[in-house]
Amino acid sequence: MDKHENEVAGYMDFRQDFGRWLTLNAGLRIDHHSRVGTEWVPQAGLAFHLPHAIELKASASKGFRYPILREMYMFPPQNPDLQPESMWNYELAFSQQLLDGRLRYGINLFYIDGKNLIQALPNPGGSGMLNQNSGKIDNTGVEVQAAYRISPDWSADANYSFLHMENPVIAAPEHKLYAGANFSKGRWRVSSGLQYIAGLYTAVGETEITENFVLWNLRASFRAAKWLDIWARGENLLAQKYEINAGYPMPRATVMAGVNLNF
């Protein structure tokens, strides 16, 4: 295989405050691809800074991605006829700080309108799998998050998201809930969290498969010296059996440790 493609891009960002209560953000990116051509990728948003540490945000942004050489030419399920992915994302967000900043919470509403998402799906013209542009994406959802500084040493945070998909997407869960705690004192840093996933699509198309599972992760570190950190990390400590893509099981309980040298 001898394939060669070029991509050139440039972008600009603009930010302007209007008094103390309004900020405008805008950006524009231009991409030129040797095979597909030129694409304009804009984004814009407004942030309203209101009394009582309240902030409201509204934004719209375009996303765009060319298929990479591996997806088109290298190894099954390659497909040389892939088209670029594109989508528009619209978001409204509310956030507030209370208790002198110790408590933060917020809620986001979003809508995603996209097309040509690249996924590995059953080959309609034969056997096995084939990278394909799967068509339209029409997703709506809500995210809620909160964080609380309990004391100088302890903090906790949690978030929940719900995603409604007219056309299911692989590796996208319907429900995602997380709760965690962090401890920091002296040379010690410890953090742990539980994540519950429900309705995660591992396969779409004629045979849809979903997964539900709970993950528990733990990380700790100790600064032995200015130049030495000792750390340990445990992932999926409940040894859950799950997949993100059908046919590819994820690791069960995993424990790692190491050192970081700082010069």
GUZA-894959 format. One record per residue: x, y, z of N, C-alpha, C, CB in turn. Coordinates in steps of 0.2 Angstrom, whole numbers, always signed. Glycine has a CB too. Example, Ala and Ser with C-alpha at 12.3 -4.5 7.8 and 13.67 -1.06 7.14 Angstrom:
    npx    npy    npz   capx   capy   capz    cpx    cpy    cpz   cbpx   cbpy   cbpz
    +66    -28    +39    +62    -22    +39    +66    -16    +39    +57    -22    +45
    +64    -11    +35    +68     -5    +36    +64     +0    +39    +70     -3    +29
END
This chain:
    npx    npy    npz   capx   capy   capz    cpx    cpy    cpz   cbpx   cbpy   cbpz
     +4     -6     +0     +0     +0     +0     +4     +6     +0     -5     +0     +6
     +3    +11     -5     +7    +17     -5     +2    +23     -6    +12    +17    -11
     +0    +26     +0     -5    +31     +0     -2    +37     +3    -12    +29     +4
     -4    +43     +1     -1    +49     +3     -7    +54     +3     +5    +52     -1
     -8    +58     +9    -13    +63     +9    -10    +69    +13    -20    +60    +13
    -13    +75    +12    -10    +81    +15    -16    +84    +19     -6    +85    +11
    -15    +87    +24    -20    +91    +28    -16    +98    +31    -23    +88    +34
    -19   +104    +29    -17   +110    +31    -22   +114    +35    -14   +114    +25
    -21   +117    +41    -26   +120    +44    -24   +126    +48    -29   +115    +50
    -28   +131    +49    -27   +137    +53    -33   +139    +57    -25   +143    +48
    -32   +143    +62    -38   +144    +66    -36   +151    +69    -39   +139    +71
    -42   +154    +72    -42   +160    +75    -47   +160    +81    -43   +167    +71
    -45   +163    +87    -50   +164    +92    -51   +171    +94    -47   +160    +98
    -57   +173    +96    -58   +180    +98    -62   +179   +105    -63   +183    +93
    -60   +184   +110    -63   +184   +116    -64   +192   +118    -59   +180   +122
    -70   +193   +120    -72   +200   +122    -76   +201   +128    -75   +204   +116
    -74   +205   +133    -79   +206   +138    -83   +212   +137    -75   +207   +145
    -89   +212   +139    -94   +218   +138    -96   +220   +145   -100   +217   +134
    -92   +224   +148    -93   +226   +155    -91   +220   +160   -101   +227   +157
    -94   +219   +166    -93   +214   +170    -97   +208   +170    -93   +216   +177
   -102   +208   +166   -107   +203   +166   -108   +199   +159   -114   +206   +167
   -104   +201   +154   -105   +197   +148    -98   +196   +145   -110   +201   +143
    -97   +190   +142    -91   +188   +138    -93   +184   +132    -86   +184   +143
    -90   +187   +127    -91   +183   +120    -85   +180   +118    -93   +189   +115
    -86   +173   +116    -81   +169   +114    -82   +167   +107    -79   +163   +118
    -78   +167   +102    -79   +165    +95    -73   +162    +92    -82   +171    +91
    -73   +158    +88    -67   +155    +84    -69   +152    +78    -64   +149    +89
    -64   +152    +73    -65   +149    +67    -59   +145    +65    -66   +155    +62
    -60   +139    +62    -55   +135    +60    -56   +133    +52    -54   +129    +64
    -51   +133    +48    -51   +131    +41    -47   +125    +40    -50   +137    +36
    -49   +120    +37    -46   +114    +36    -46   +113    +28    -49   +108    +39
    -40   +111    +25    -40   +109    +18    -36   +102    +18    -36   +115    +14
    -40    +98    +15    -38    +91    +14    -37    +89     +7    -43    +86    +18
    -31    +86     +5    -30    +85     -2    -35    +80     -5    -23    +82     -2
    -38    +76     -2    -43    +72     -5    -50    +75     -5    -43    +65     -2
    -52    +78     +1    -59    +80     +2    -60    +87     +0    -61    +79     +9
    -55    +92     +1    -56    +99     +0    -56   +103     +6    -63   +100     -4
    -60   +109     +6    -59   +114    +11    -66   +114    +16    -58   +121     +8
    -65   +114    +22    -70   +114    +27    -69   +120    +32    -71   +107    +30
    -75   +124    +33    -75   +129    +38    -78   +126    +45    -78   +135    +36
    -75   +127    +50    -77   +125    +57    -77   +130    +62    -72   +119    +59
    -83   +133    +63    -84   +139    +67    -87   +137    +74    -89   +144    +64
    -86   +141    +79    -89   +140    +86    -90   +147    +89    -84   +136    +90
    -95   +148    +93    -97   +154    +96   -100   +153   +103   -101   +158    +92
   -100   +157   +108   -103   +156   +114   -103   +163   +118    -99   +151   +118
   -108   +163   +122   -109   +169   +127   -109   +166   +134   -116   +172   +125
   -106   +170   +138   -106   +168   +146   -109   +174   +149    -99   +166   +148
   -114   +173   +153   -117   +179   +158   -115   +178   +165   -125   +179   +157
   -111   +183   +168   -109   +182   +174   -114   +186   +179   -101   +185   +175
   -118   +183   +183   -123   +185   +186   -122   +186   +194   -130   +181   +185
   -126   +190   +197   -125   +190   +205   -126   +183   +208   -130   +195   +208
   -123   +183   +214   -123   +177   +218   -119   +171   +215   -130   +174   +219
   -114   +173   +212   -109   +168   +209   -112   +163   +204   -105   +164   +214
   -117   +166   +200   -121   +162   +195   -118   +164   +188   -128   +163   +195
   -117   +158   +184   -115   +159   +178   -119   +155   +173   -107   +157   +177
   -121   +158   +167   -125   +155   +162   -121   +155   +156   -132   +159   +161
   -121   +150   +152   -117   +150   +146   -122   +147   +140   -111   +145   +147
   -121   +149   +134   -124   +146   +128   -119   +146   +123   -130   +151   +126
   -119   +140   +119   -113   +139   +114   -116   +135   +109   -107   +136   +117
   -113   +136   +103   -114   +132    +97   -107   +131    +94   -119   +135    +92
   -106   +125    +92    -99   +123    +89   -100   +118    +84    -94   +121    +94
    -96   +118    +79    -96   +113    +74    -90   +108    +75    -95   +116    +67
    -91   +102    +74    -85    +97    +74    -85    +93    +67    -87    +92    +80
    -78    +92    +66    -77    +89    +59    -71    +85    +60    -76    +95    +54
    -71    +79    +56    -65    +74    +57    -65    +70    +50    -66    +69    +63
    -59    +71    +47    -57    +67    +41    -56    +59    +43    -51    +70    +37
    -58    +54    +39    -56    +48    +41    -48    +47    +40    -59    +43    +36
    -45    +43    +45    -38    +43    +44    -36    +37    +40    -35    +41    +52
    -29    +36    +38    -27    +31    +33    -29    +24    +36    -20    +32    +32
    -28    +23    +42    -29    +16    +45    -36    +14    +44    -28    +16    +53
    -41    +19    +45    -48    +17    +44    -50    +16    +37    -53    +23    +47
    -46    +19    +32    -48    +18    +25    -44    +13    +21    -46    +25    +21
    -38    +11    +23    -33     +7    +19    -30     +1    +23    -28    +11    +16
    -29     +2    +30    -25     -3    +33    -29     -8    +38    -20     +1    +38
    -29    -14    +36    -32    -19    +40    -39    -19    +40    -29    -19    +47
    -42    -25    +40    -50    -25    +41    -51    -22    +48    -52    -33    +41
    -57    -18    +48    -62    -17    +43    -61    -11    +38    -69    -17    +46
    -56    -10    +35    -54     -4    +31    -59     -3    +26    -47     -4    +28
    -60     +4    +24    -65     +6    +19    -62    +12    +15    -72     +7    +22
    -60    +12     +9    -57    +18     +6    -63    +23     +3    -54    +15     +0
    -69    +21     +4    -74    +26     +2    -77    +30     +8    -80    +22     -1
    -74    +30    +14    -77    +34    +19    -77    +41    +18    -72    +32    +26
    -82    +44    +21    -83    +52    +20    -81    +55    +27    -90    +54    +18
    -80    +61    +28    -78    +64    +34    -84    +64    +39    -76    +71    +33
    -83    +64    +45    -88    +65    +50    -89    +73    +51    -86    +62    +57
    -95    +74    +53    -97    +81    +55   -103    +82    +59    -98    +86    +48
   -103    +87    +64   -108    +88    +68   -109    +95    +71   -108    +83    +74
   -115    +97    +73   -116   +103    +77   -118   +101    +84   -121   +107    +73
   -115   +105    +89   -116   +104    +96   -119   +110    +99   -110   +101   +100
   -125   +110   +102   -128   +116   +105   -129   +114   +113   -135   +117   +102
   -127   +119   +117   -126   +118   +124   -129   +124   +128   -119   +116   +126
   -132   +123   +133   -134   +128   +138   -132   +125   +145   -142   +129   +138
   -129   +130   +149   -126   +128   +155   -127   +133   +160   -118   +127   +154
   -129   +130   +166   -130   +134   +172   -125   +132   +178   -137   +134   +175
   -122   +136   +181   -117   +134   +187   -117   +140   +192   -110   +133   +184
   -116   +138   +198   -116   +142   +204   -111   +140   +209   -123   +143   +207
   -108   +145   +213   -104   +143   +219   -107   +146   +225    -97   +146   +218
   -107   +142   +230   -110   +143   +237   -105   +142   +242   -116   +139   +238
   -106   +145   +248   -102   +143   +254    -95   +145   +253   -102   +136   +256
    -94   +152   +251    -87   +154   +249    -83   +150   +244    -84   +155   +256
    -87   +147   +240    -83   +143   +235    -82   +136   +236    -77   +146   +233
    -84   +134   +242    -83   +127   +244    -88   +122   +241    -84   +126   +252
    -94   +125   +239    -98   +120   +235    -99   +123   +228   -105   +120   +239
    -99   +119   +223   -100   +121   +216   -105   +116   +213    -93   +121   +212
   -110   +118   +209   -114   +113   +206   -116   +116   +199   -120   +112   +211
   -119   +112   +195   -121   +115   +189   -125   +110   +185   -115   +117   +184
   -128   +112   +179   -132   +108   +175   -131   +110   +168   -140   +108   +177
   -130   +105   +163   -129   +107   +156   -134   +103   +152   -122   +104   +154
   -137   +106   +147   -142   +103   +142   -138   +104   +136   -149   +107   +142
   -139    +98   +132   -135    +98   +125   -139    +95   +120   -128    +95   +126
   -138    +97   +114   -141    +93   +108   -135    +93   +103   -147    +97   +105
   -135    +87   +100   -130    +85    +95   -133    +83    +89   -125    +80    +97
   -132    +86    +83   -134    +85    +77   -129    +83    +72   -139    +91    +74
   -128    +77    +70   -122    +75    +66   -124    +70    +61   -117    +72    +71
   -118    +69    +56   -119    +65    +51   -113    +61    +49   -122    +68    +44
   -113    +55    +46   -107    +52    +44   -103    +49    +49   -104    +56    +39
   -105    +48    +55   -101    +45    +60    -98    +38    +58   -105    +44    +67
    -91    +38    +59    -88    +32    +56    -88    +26    +62    -80    +34    +55
    -91    +21    +60    -91    +15    +65    -90     +8    +61    -98    +15    +68
    -87     +3    +64    -86     -3    +62    -93     -7    +62    -81     -7    +65
    -96     -8    +57   -103    -12    +57   -103    -18    +52   -108     -7    +54
   -107    -22    +53   -108    -28    +49   -107    -26    +41   -114    -33    +50
   -103    -30    +37   -103    -28    +30   -109    -30    +26    -97    -32    +27
   -112    -24    +23   -119    -26    +20   -118    -30    +13   -122    -19    +18
   -111    -30    +11   -110    -33     +4   -106    -39     +5   -106    -28     +0
   -105    -42    +11   -101    -48    +12   -101    -50    +19    -94    -47    +10
    -96    -53    +21    -95    -56    +28    -91    -51    +32    -93    -63    +29
    -90    -52    +39    -86    -48    +43    -89    -41    +44    -79    -48    +40
    -84    -37    +47    -86    -30    +48    -83    -25    +43    -83    -28    +55
    -85    -19    +43    -83    -14    +38    -84     -7    +41    -87    -15    +31
    -79     -3    +41    -79     +4    +43    -84     +7    +38    -73     +8    +43
    -89    +11    +41    -95    +14    +37    -97    +20    +40   -101     +9    +37
    -99    +25    +36   -102    +31    +38   -110    +29    +40   -102    +37    +33
   -111    +29    +47   -117    +26    +49   -123    +30    +48   -116    +24    +56
   -123    +36    +46   -129    +41    +45   -129    +46    +50   -135    +36    +45
   -135    +48    +52   -137    +54    +56   -136    +52    +63   -144    +56    +54
   -134    +57    +67   -134    +57    +74   -138    +62    +77   -126    +58    +77
   -143    +60    +81   -148    +65    +84   -148    +64    +91   -155    +64    +80
   -144    +67    +95   -143    +65   +102   -145    +71   +107   -136    +63   +104
   -149    +70   +112   -150    +75   +117   -148    +73   +124   -158    +77   +117
   -147    +77   +128   -145    +74   +135   -144    +80   +140   -138    +71   +134
   -143    +78   +146   -142    +82   +152   -136    +80   +156   -149    +83   +156
   -133    +84   +159   -127    +83   +164   -128    +87   +170   -120    +84   +160
   -127    +84   +176   -128    +87   +182   -121    +85   +186   -134    +85   +186
   -118    +90   +189   -112    +89   +193   -112    +94   +199   -106    +91   +188
   -108    +91   +204   -107    +95   +210   -101    +93   +213   -113    +93   +215
    -98    +98   +217    -91    +96   +220    -91   +100   +227    -85    +98   +216
    -89    +97   +232    -89   +100   +239    -83    +99   +242    -95    +97   +243
    -80   +105   +245    -74   +105   +249    -76   +104   +256    -69   +111   +248
    -75    +98   +259    -77    +96   +265    -73    +99   +271    -77    +89   +267
    -66    +99   +269    -61   +102   +274    -55   +103   +270    -60    +97   +280
    -50   +106   +273    -44   +107   +269    -41   +101   +266    -38   +111   +273
    -42    +95   +270    -39    +89   +267    -44    +85   +263    -38    +85   +274
    -51    +85   +264    -55    +81   +260    -60    +85   +256    -60    +78   +266
    -61    +82   +250    -66    +84   +245    -70    +79   +242    -63    +89   +240
    -76    +80   +239    -80    +75   +236    -83    +78   +230    -86    +72   +241
    -84    +74   +225    -88    +76   +219    -92    +71   +216    -82    +79   +214
    -97    +73   +212   -102    +68   +209   -104    +71   +203   -107    +66   +214
   -106    +67   +198   -109    +69   +192   -114    +63   +189   -104    +71   +187
   -119    +66   +185   -123    +61   +182   -125    +64   +175   -130    +60   +186
   -125    +59   +170   -127    +61   +164   -132    +56   +161   -121    +62   +159
   -137    +59   +157   -142    +55   +153   -142    +57   +146   -149    +56   +156
   -141    +52   +142   -141    +53   +134   -146    +49   +131   -134    +51   +132
   -150    +53   +127   -155    +50   +123   -153    +50   +115   -162    +54   +123
   -153    +44   +112   -150    +43   +106   -155    +41   +101   -144    +39   +105
   -157    +45    +96   -162    +42    +91   -158    +37    +87   -164    +48    +86
   -152    +37    +86   -148    +32    +82   -142    +30    +87   -145    +35    +75
   -142    +24    +90   -137    +22    +95   -130    +23    +92   -139    +16    +98
   -125    +24    +96   -118    +25    +95   -114    +20    +99   -116    +32    +95
   -110    +17    +96   -106    +12   +100   -102    +16   +105   -101     +8    +95
   -101    +13   +111    -97    +15   +117   -101    +21   +120    -90    +17   +115
   -107    +23   +118   -110    +29   +121   -116    +26   +126   -114    +33   +116
   -115    +27   +133   -120    +25   +138   -126    +29   +138   -117    +24   +145
   -132    +26   +140   -138    +30   +141   -137    +34   +148   -144    +26   +141
   -135    +30   +153   -134    +33   +160   -127    +32   +162   -139    +29   +165
   -124    +37   +165   -118    +37   +168   -118    +41   +175   -112    +40   +163
   -116    +38   +180   -116    +41   +187   -109    +39   +190   -122    +37   +191
   -106    +45   +193   -100    +44   +196   -100    +48   +203    -94    +48   +192
    -97    +45   +208    -96    +48   +214    -89    +46   +217   -101    +46   +220
    -85    +52   +219    -79    +51   +221    -77    +55   +227    -74    +52   +216
    -71    +53   +230    -68    +57   +236    -61    +58   +235    -70    +54   +243
    -58    +63   +238    -51    +65   +237    -48    +67   +244    -50    +70   +232
    -42    +64   +246    -39    +66   +252    -32    +69   +250    -39    +60   +257
    -30    +74   +253    -23    +77   +252    -21    +80   +259    -24    +82   +247
    -15    +77   +261    -12    +80   +267     -5    +78   +267    -16    +77   +274
     -1    +84   +268     +6    +83   +268     +9    +80   +262     +8    +78   +274
    +12    +74   +262    +15    +71   +257    +10    +66   +253    +21    +68   +258
     +4    +65   +256     +0    +60   +254     -6    +63   +249     -3    +56   +259
     -7    +59   +244    -13    +61   +240    -17    +54   +238    -11    +64   +233
    -23    +54   +240    -27    +48   +239    -34    +50   +235    -28    +44   +245
    -36    +46   +230    -42    +48   +227    -46    +41   +225    -42    +52   +221
    -52    +41   +226    -56    +35   +224    -63    +37   +221    -56    +30   +230
    -65    +32   +217    -72    +34   +214    -75    +28   +212    -71    +39   +209
    -82    +28   +212    -86    +23   +209    -90    +26   +203    -91    +20   +214
    -90    +22   +198    -94    +24   +192    -99    +18   +189    -89    +26   +186
   -105    +21   +189   -110    +16   +186   -112    +18   +179   -116    +16   +191
   -112    +13   +175   -113    +13   +168   -119     +9   +166   -107    +12   +163
   -124    +12   +163   -130     +8   +161   -132    +10   +154   -136     +9   +166
   -134     +5   +150   -136     +6   +143   -131     +8   +138   -142    +11   +143
   -125     +5   +139   -119     +7   +135   -119     +2   +129   -112     +6   +138
   -120     +5   +123   -120     +1   +117   -113     -2   +115   -123     +5   +111
   -113     -9   +114   -107    -12   +112   -107    -14   +105   -105    -17   +116
   -113    -14   +102   -115    -16    +95   -121    -13    +93   -115    -24    +94
   -122    -10    +87   -128     -7    +85   -129    -10    +78   -127     +0    +84
   -135     -8    +75   -137    -11    +69   -142    -16    +70   -131    -15    +65
   -142    -22    +66   -148    -27    +67   -148    -30    +73   -147    -32    +61
   -142    -31    +76   -141    -34    +83   -138    -29    +88   -137    -41    +83
   -143    -26    +92   -140    -21    +97   -138    -24   +103   -145    -15    +98
   -133    -23   +106   -130    -26   +113   -129    -20   +117   -124    -31   +112
   -131    -20   +123   -129    -15   +128   -126    -19   +135   -136    -11   +130
   -123    -15   +138   -119    -17   +144   -121    -13   +150   -112    -17   +143
   -121    -16   +156   -122    -12   +163   -116    -14   +167   -129    -13   +166
   -113    -10   +170   -107    -12   +175   -106     -6   +180   -101    -14   +171
   -102     -8   +185    -99     -3   +190    -92     -4   +190   -103     -5   +197
    -88     +2   +190    -81     +2   +191    -79     +5   +197    -78     +5   +184
    -74     +2   +200    -71     +6   +206    -64     +7   +205    -72     +1   +213
    -61    +13   +205    -54    +14   +204    -51    +18   +210    -53    +19   +198
    -45    +17   +212    -42    +20   +217    -35    +21   +215    -42    +15   +223
    -32    +27   +218    -26    +30   +216    -23    +33   +223    -25    +35   +210
    -16    +32   +224    -13    +35   +230     -6    +36   +228    -13    +30   +236
     -3    +42   +231     +4    +44   +229     +7    +46   +236     +4    +49   +223
    +13    +46   +236    +17    +48   +242    +23    +52   +239    +19    +43   +247
    +24    +58   +241    +30    +62   +239    +36    +60   +244    +29    +70   +239
    +40    +56   +242    +46    +54   +247    +51    +59   +247    +49    +47   +244
    +52    +63   +242    +57    +68   +242    +55    +73   +236    +64    +65   +240
    +58    +79   +236    +56    +84   +231    +57    +81   +224    +61    +90   +231
    +61    +76   +223    +62    +73   +216    +59    +66   +215    +70    +73   +215
    +56    +64   +220    +53    +57   +220    +46    +56   +222    +58    +52   +224
    +42    +54   +218    +35    +52   +220    +34    +44   +219    +30    +56   +216
    +31    +41   +224    +29    +34   +224    +21    +34   +223    +32    +30   +230
    +19    +30   +218    +12    +29   +217    +10    +22   +216    +10    +34   +211
     +3    +21   +217     +0    +15   +215     -7    +16   +213     +0    +10   +222
    -10    +12   +208    -16    +13   +205    -20     +7   +204    -16    +17   +199
    -26     +6   +206    -30     +0   +205    -36     +2   +201    -32     -3   +212
    -37     -2   +195    -43     +0   +191    -47     -6   +191    -40     +2   +184
    -54     -5   +190    -59    -10   +190    -58    -15   +196    -59    -14   +183
    -57    -13   +202    -56    -17   +208    -61    -22   +209    -54    -12   +213
    -67    -21   +207    -73    -25   +208    -73    -31   +203    -79    -22   +207
    -68    -31   +198    -67    -36   +193    -73    -37   +189    -65    -43   +197
    -76    -32   +187    -82    -32   +183    -80    -35   +176    -85    -25   +182
    -84    -39   +173    -84    -42   +166    -88    -37   +162    -86    -49   +166
    -85    -34   +157    -88    -29   +153    -85    -28   +146    -90    -23   +156
    -88    -26   +141    -85    -24   +135    -88    -17   +133    -87    -29   +130
    -83    -13   +129    -85     -7   +126    -87     -8   +119    -80     -1   +127
    -83    -12   +116    -84    -14   +109    -86    -22   +109    -79    -12   +104
    -91    -24   +106    -93    -31   +106    -87    -35   +104    -99    -32   +102
    -86    -41   +108    -80    -45   +106    -73    -43   +109    -80    -46    +99
    -73    -38   +112    -66    -36   +115    -67    -34   +122    -64    -29   +111
    -67    -39   +126    -67    -39   +134    -62    -34   +137    -67    -45   +137
    -64    -30   +141    -60    -26   +145    -56    -29   +151    -63    -19   +148
    -50    -27   +153    -47    -30   +158    -51    -30   +165    -40    -27   +160
    -50    -36   +168    -53    -36   +175    -49    -32   +180    -54    -44   +177
    -49    -34   +186    -45    -30   +191    -38    -29   +189    -46    -33   +198
    -35    -23   +189    -29    -22   +187    -25    -17   +193    -28    -18   +180
    -19    -19   +195    -16    -15   +200     -9    -13   +197    -15    -19   +207
     -7     -7   +197     +0     -5   +195     +3     +0   +200     -1     -1   +188
    +10     +0   +200    +13     +4   +204    +20     +7   +201    +15     +1   +211
    +22    +12   +203    +28    +15   +200    +31    +21   +204    +27    +17   +193
    +36    +24   +201    +39    +30   +204    +40    +35   +198    +46    +28   +207
    +39    +42   +200    +40    +47   +196    +47    +51   +198    +34    +52   +196
    +51    +52   +194    +57    +56   +196    +56    +63   +193    +64    +53   +193
    +57    +68   +197    +56    +75   +195    +63    +79   +196    +51    +79   +200
    +65    +81   +190    +72    +85   +190    +71    +92   +189    +77    +82   +185
END
